[in-house]
Amino acid sequence: MQLPLPVTLPDDETFASFVAGANEQVVSLLACVAEHSPDWREEPALAILNAASIPLVNLMGGNGKGKSHLLYAVCHQLAGREIPHVYLNCADLIGLSPRVLDSLELLPVICLDNLEHIRGNEAWEEAVFDLINRVSETRVGLLIFASQLGPQHSEFLLPDLRSRLSAGLTFQLQGLTDEERGEVLSSRALQRGLNLSEQALHYLLNHSQRDLPSLMALLDRLDQRSLQEQKKISVALVKRELSE
């Protein structure tokens, strides 16, 4: 089956580049799913998922907690194994027909990101509810949803949808410590071949916005400045970037 929409995922957002911190349980579970799908039901390590009444994993958390990264990681590993799957960002779907979800239940893994964007949209809430039901009935696919809202949040207007979401497993993703944020930045810098000194890293973490999306965006800008100036990323270079 072809993807309903053309989707390009970030190459560097894999399980290898994800710093789990306090989220080790859900990271291990999703890595196991990606390794054993489509036969995940036969894997003893996934007994907790088998015990759920609906094959659904909810990833909850605010911006920058790593929800999308984990969905990307699952998809990258499945793609490497040539296992059919789909990733869809609900932020891109609202202007489209809910029929893009038709027949997705035939895929081994279905990832829906930013589910909060369907809240209050009756047609889309019903479409996701119907997809969950079809997946539950066919027993072929596994749903992995990411959202800033919990399954029972009142902004999801359809009570049946809230009930179905709650029937799966829900994990509240935890933020990283400063040390773990430093690990993420160092890892991304190495992947890009950047020379990021310990002093520059320390300065960056203490003088910029601390959420990961902002830190990653800053690293992108530092990468560009470093190339333009033909200099390594030093404290002085970080200071110049932050002052502009």
Salt bridges, closest charged atoms under 4 A:
ASP12 OD2 - ARG188 NH1 3.76
GLU13 OE1 - HIS69 ND1 3.68
GLU13 OE2 - ARG188 NH2 3.98
GLU43 OE1 - HIS36 NE2 3.32
ASP102 OD2 - ARG99 NE 2.77
GLU105 OE1 - ARG134 NE 2.75
GLU155 OE1 - ARG119 NE 2.46
ASP178 OD1 - ARG181 NH1 2.81
ASP178 OD2 - ARG210 NH2 2.35
ASP220 OD1 - ARG192 NH1 2.40
GLU229 OE2 - ARG225 NH1 3.01
GLU229 OE1 - ARG240 NH2 2.50
GLU241 OE2 - ARG221 NE 2.87
GLU241 OE1 - ARG225 NE 2.83
GLU244 OE1 - ARG225 NH2 2.51
